[in-house]
Amino acid sequence: MPKHLHRFAALLAALTIAVFMLSTIAVELFGSPEAVARVKRLIVVPGLFVLVPAIAAAGASGFALARTRRGRLVDAKRRRMPFIAANGLLVLLPCAILLDRRAGAGGFDAVFYAVQGIELLAGAANLALMTLNVRDGLRLSGRLRPTS
């Protein structure tokens, strides 16, 4: 059961971040200010209520699965998780809330776009770290061969 929970939570967290990023980019390129505000609102509610528990569940179930395991891949995954969590809680969460508030008030200024740039970079960093964790998890499970 923990293995299935871990797999589901990790996939949900990664897909949620990817959807946030793609929707942000698409609405900025092709949407109206009202559409941008709507996307920012949806990222906060219900988006964060999906993302935060998914990251927490992926981390907790991953630590539970790795409790008795040792090795380079397990250690690498353990080292990445605090960065993923900290980036999510200390950067992505405040950025999302600030962007939602500013967009809702029509505050599309330099601060809005600077924070959005930070949010996109932090999201890309988390997605990259999560992808590395997925790769290493697949290697641990034997579903992906180690590179020579």
ABEGO torsion letter per residue (X at the ends): XAAAAAAAAAAAAAAAAAAAAAAAAAAAAABBAAAAAAAAAAAAOAAAAAAAAAAAAAAAAAAAAAAABBEAAAAAAAAAAAAAAAAAAAAAAAAAAAAAAAAAAGBBBAAAAAAAAAAAAAAAAAAAAAAAAAAAAAAAAGABBBBX
